[in-house]
Amino acid sequence: MRNDLNPYPKQPFIFKSLFLVGLLMFTTSCKNSKEKEVAKVVPEAAASIDLNKQINDCEKQLEISVPKLTDLTKHPRLIETNETEWQEVTNHKLIWTSGFYPGILWYAFDVTGNERWKDEAIKRTEVFEDFKNITEHHDIGFMMFPAYGLGYEIGGKKEYKDVLLTSANSLASRFNPKVGTIRSWSNKMHPRWKQHITIIDNMLNLELLFWAAKHGGDKKLYDIAVTHAETTMKNHFRPDYTSWHVLEYDSITGAVLNRNTKQGFADDSRWSRGQAWGVYGYTMVYKETKDKKFLDFAQKITDKYLSLLPEDMVPCWDFDVANDPKEEKDASAAAIVASALLDLSILVEDRADQERYYNAAIKMLKSLGSEKYSAVGKADSFLLHSTGAKSLGHEIDVALIYADYYYIEALDRLKKMEEKNKINL
């Protein structure tokens, strides 16, 4: 951002704002796409974040880390507290995080234009093509879409289409029409639950189904995604719009048997990343379906999430232990929601909501890029202070690969929003 006599030199539309407001009051013609795009930007908030610096920080971190990560049979998962380098895990069909590193590289290419990151992304994507046949769990969406989906969309790798369609069909094979959801985990992996298990995280995997339905896949993939979202909306949230983590359904009748947690503080507590998955998931579902019931629900659960945040916009790992200053933060939840909020700010129609969601996203990104949460000069990741599964005794106050993924996705989305508004003036 420039800092001269005109604080918004590349955004002259601010001087047109009074005119646009008057036009909105007296004519319906203002609903054309150009004016709607202008109305969705809040330059005062944009001025509070140095987007180019935060993007450059990410690239500098990749310049440090990528030369160290040469074993294509593994992917980076976390950096332990007080460590500096990524701990890698094997690219195994039961490890859900394998797609995030190639996804980061695709976004790095998109946001910088540096062909180096495209080359790296291709290498890191194509090593697990065989994962397209995974049917043991629901995480195939997390594993394949950030890698192959972004490779198709950002990298122009149209040959990835068949891999994505096969992956979507593999995911769809876990759908139980009697329950109305995709089964998340196998009971062998999680013997606490005996029947059909669905977790809130599963909302993110629906993106793979929507993509496939739009790119030559069976229409049933779209229907499965919508049904899953409807069933989850009905059963997975409390009256105050906070979510449970794990639901166990009767696999024959579809009745809810139990509502529990795996990664939250307690079965009935409000696990912050679970709420973040819901915010992102329902924003994405509305984006794909344009069904207003999903937009309404996305706003309700988003507003609840925002109401629970501390001043720095980064939640404690579980909202129900947030009053204890010794409890760890979860920057991954903040990154997930920041990315979702940028989309939501474009999708909502009310001007006040547009500004509110956009400003909240900017505040989150500013906080994540600050000295408190940035890993620059401290470790090889983008972000610090995420918590994966404290209730299980691991990934506590660490860097997590998916925190970095959603962070760079949010920066990429913000850059596109700024560029689009300049183009549409």
N, C-alpha and C positions, 0 to 999 in steps of 0.2 A: 504494500500500500504506500502511495506517495504521501508526503506530509508537507504540503506547501500551502499557499494562500487559499486554494480551493481544496477542502478536505476530501472531496469526492470527485476528482477530476475526470475519472473514467466512468462516472455514473451520472450524466447530466439529467437523467430522468427525475432526480429529486426536485429539480426546479419546476417540473411539470406536475408535481403531486397535487397542488390545489386545483389545477385544471382538471385532472383526472377525477378527483373527488366530485367536482361539480358535474362532470359528464356522467358519472355513475348515477347521480341523483336524477338526471333529467332525460336520459335516453337508454334504451336497451341495447343500442349498438355497441356499447362499451364492452360487451361480453366477447368480443373477438379475441383471438389467442394472443395477439401482440399486447393489448392493454392488460389482459389478465396476467401475463408474464411479468410486466412491469410492476403490477400491484403486489406481487408476491415477494418482492425483495425489500429488505429493511437495511438501507445503507448505514444507518447509525450503528447497527450491530456489526455489520461487516467491517466497519472501521476499527472495531475493538480487537480484531484478530489479524495477525500477520500471516496470512495463508501461505505466501511464498516461502517464508522462513520455515514454517512447519513442514511443508512439502520437502524443502531442501534438507531439513534435519532427517527426514525419513530416508532420503536418498543417501545421505552421508552414512547413516547407520547400515544401510545395505552394502555400501562400499567396504565397510569394515567386516560385516558378517558373512557375506556371500563367498568370499575366497576361502573361508574356513569350513564351509558346508559343502564338501565335495563328494560325499558318499551318497549316491543316488538311491541306495537301498534304505535310507533313513530320512527323517524330516525333523526339523526343530520343533520342540514341544514347549519347553519352559526354560527359564533361567532362574535358578534358585536364589533365595535371599542372600545378598552379599557376594554372589558370583557374578561373572561378567559375560560368560559365553553360553550359547544355547546348549541345552541338554537334548540330544537327539534320541528318537525312538524309531524302531523298525517300521517300515511301511507295511503294516499288516492289516488284513481285512477287518480286524476287530478294533483297530485304533482309529477313532473317528476324526482325528485332527489332521490327517495327511493332506487334505486339499487346501489348507489355509496358506501354506508357504508358497506354492505356485500361484495361488490367488493374489497374494501380496505382490509377487513379481509382475503379474499381469496388470495390477493397478499401478504399480510403479512405472511400468512402460506407458500406461495411459496418461498418467498425470505429469510425466516428465518428457515423454517422447523419446527417451533414451533407448535405442535398439538393444543395448546390452541386456536390459531387463526382459525384453521379449525373448531373446535367445535363452536366457536362464529359465524363463517361465516354461518354454517349450520342453527343455530338458527335464524340468521337475514335474511337469504334467504327465508326460507320456510314459513314465515308469510304472504307472499303476492302472493301465488300461483294463487289465483283467478284473479290476474291482467292479466293473460294470455289471457283473453277475452276482454281486453280493445280495443274499436274501436273508442273512442271519439276523439283521437288525435294520433299523430305519436310517442310520447315519450315512447311508450312501449318498443322500442329498448333500450333506455337509462335505463329504469327501470328493464328490465329482463336480458339483456345480461351480465352486470357486476356481477349480482347475480347468476342466473342460468347457464349462459354460462361459467363463470369462475368456478362455482361449478362442472360443467361437465368436463371441460378441466383440471383444477388444482386439484380439489378435488376428481376426479374419480367418481362423482355421476351420473352414467349413467341413473338413473331413472329420471333425470331432462330432458331427451331428449324430452319426449312428451310435457312437459310444454313449451319448447323452440319452438317446431314445431307449437304448437297451437298459441303461441305468434307471430310467423312469419306470420302465416295465418291471424291473426287479423290485423297486420300491413299492409299486402298486400291488405286487403279489402279497404284500403283508396287510392289505386292507381287508377288514372283516365287515361285510355289509350288515351283519346282525348287530354289531356294535356301532358302526358308523365312523370308525377311526382306523388309522394305520397302526398296527402293533409296533411299539417302539423296540422293546427288548425281548430276548428269549428268556424263558423261565430258568433255563440252565445257567444263564449269566447272572440272573437275579432271582435266586430261589425264594426270597421273602414273599414274592407274589406268585400265585399259582395259576392265574388265568391271563386274560388279555390286558397287557400293560401299555399305557400311553402316557408320555411325558410332555410337558409344555414345550420343550425344546423342539419337538417334532413339527411344530408350526413352520420352522425354517425350511424343512425339507420339501414343503409344498411348492416352493419356487421351481424345483426341478420338474414337477408334474405340470405346472402351468406352462413352463417353457416348452416341454415336449408336446403338449396339446396344440401349441401354436406353430410347431415346426414339423408337422406331419405325423405326430403320434395320434393314438386313438382318442376320441372325445371322452372316453371313460376316464382318462387321466385327469381331465378338468373336473369332471363330476366327482371323482374321488377326493380331489383336493378341496372342493367346496363342501362336500359332506363332512370331511374331517374337520374343517374350520367351524362349521355349524355345530357339530357335536361337542367340540372342545369349548366353544363359546358357551354352550348350554351347561356343561358339567364341570369345567375346569376352573371356574372363577367364583369367588365368594360374592355375597351381596355388595361388598364395598369395592368390588372390581380388582381385588388382588387375587393372585393365582396360587393354586396348589402346584406342586412339582409333579407328582406321580399319581395317576389314577389307575385303579384296577377294576376292570369291567368283567362281568359274567360274559364269557365268550359265546354263550348260546342266547341269552335273553337280552344282552346289552345293558343290564342293570349295573349301576355303580356299586361296587363292593367295598372299596376302600379309597381314601384320599390320604396320601402319604408324602414323604420326601426322601430323597437320596442324598442331596447335597445341601439342603437348607439346615437351619438350626434345629427345627422340630417339625413334626408332621403338619402342624397347623400354623407354622410361622411363614413369614413373607420373605422368601428367598429373592434377593434383588435381581439376580441374573435371570431367574425364571420369569419375573415380571418384564424384564427387558426382552426376552424371547417373545413374549406375548405382544409387546408394543411393536416390535419389528415385524412379527408374523402377520398381525392383522392389518398393519399398514400395507404390507405387500399384497395381502389377499384382496384388499379393496382396490389397490392399483391394478391388479389383474382382472378383477371381476366388475368393477364399478358398481357393485351392489352397496347401496347406502347403509344397509344394516351393519356392514363390516366397517365402514367409515365411522359410524356412530360409536361402535364398540371400541374401535381403535382409539378414538378420542377419550372415551371414558377411562380406559385402562392407562392411557398415557397421562391423563390429568391426575390420576391417582398416583402414578409413579412420581411425577413431578412434585406432588404435594409432600412426598416423603423424603425428599432430598435435603442434604445439608447445604451450607452456603457455597461450598466449592463444587457442587453439582456432581460429585462422585460418591456413590452410595457405599455404605458399609456392606459387607458380603451378605448380610441378612438384615432386613429392616427392623426385626424384632430384637436385635442385640445392639442396635446403633447407638443407644445411649451410653454404652460402655466405651470410653475412649481407647481402651486397649484392644478392641476388636478391629480386625483388619478391613481395609477397603477392597473394592472390586472395580478396578479401572476398566475391566472388560465389559461390565454392564453399562458403564457410561459410554464407551465407544459404540456399543451396539445401538443404544438409544439415540445417541447423537446422529448416527447415520440414518436411522429411521425417521427422526424428527425433520431432517432436511426434506425427505420425500413427503412427509405428512404436511409440511408447510406449503407445499405445492398443490397437494391434493384437496385440502380443505378450501371452502369458498369464502368463508367469513374473514374479512380483513384483520380483525383483532386476533383470530386464531392463527392466521398466517404469521403475523408478527410474533405472537407468543411462542409458537413452536420454533420458528426460525431463531429468535433470540435465545431460547433455551439451548438449542443446538450449538450456537456460537459460543455461549458461555461454557458449555461442556468441553468443546474443542479447545477453547482458550485455556481452560484448567488442565486438560490432558497434556497440552503442549508446554505447560509451565514447568519451572524448576522442580516443583513438588512431584510431578508424575512423569516427566520426560526422562528417558534413559540416556540421553545424550551426555557423553563424558563419564558415564557410570557403568553401562552394560551395552550389549550388542543389539538389544531390542529397540523398539520405538518407545514403549511404555513400561513403567514399573507399577507395582502395587496392585496386582490382580490376585484374586483368590478363587481357585478352581473348585476345591472340595474340602473345606475345613472340617466339616462333619465327619469326613473319612480320614482325616489326619494328614492330608497331603495337598500340595499346590497352595500353600498359604503365604501370602504376601510375596508373590513371584511375578516374573514377566511371563505372559502366556501368548502363544502364537496367534490365537483367535482374537485377543485384544488388539494386537497390531493389525490384523486383517480388517476388522471393522473400523479401526481408526483411519487407515489409509483409504478405505472405501468412503468414509465420510469426507475426507479431504478431497477426494476425487469428485464426489457429488457436489461439494461446495464450489469447486473450481468450475465445473460444468454449469452450475446455476449462474455464476457471475458471467461466464462467457456467453451464455444464452441470452441474458438480459442485454448485454452489449450489442449482440447481433440483432436482437428484436427491437431496438430503439427506432 
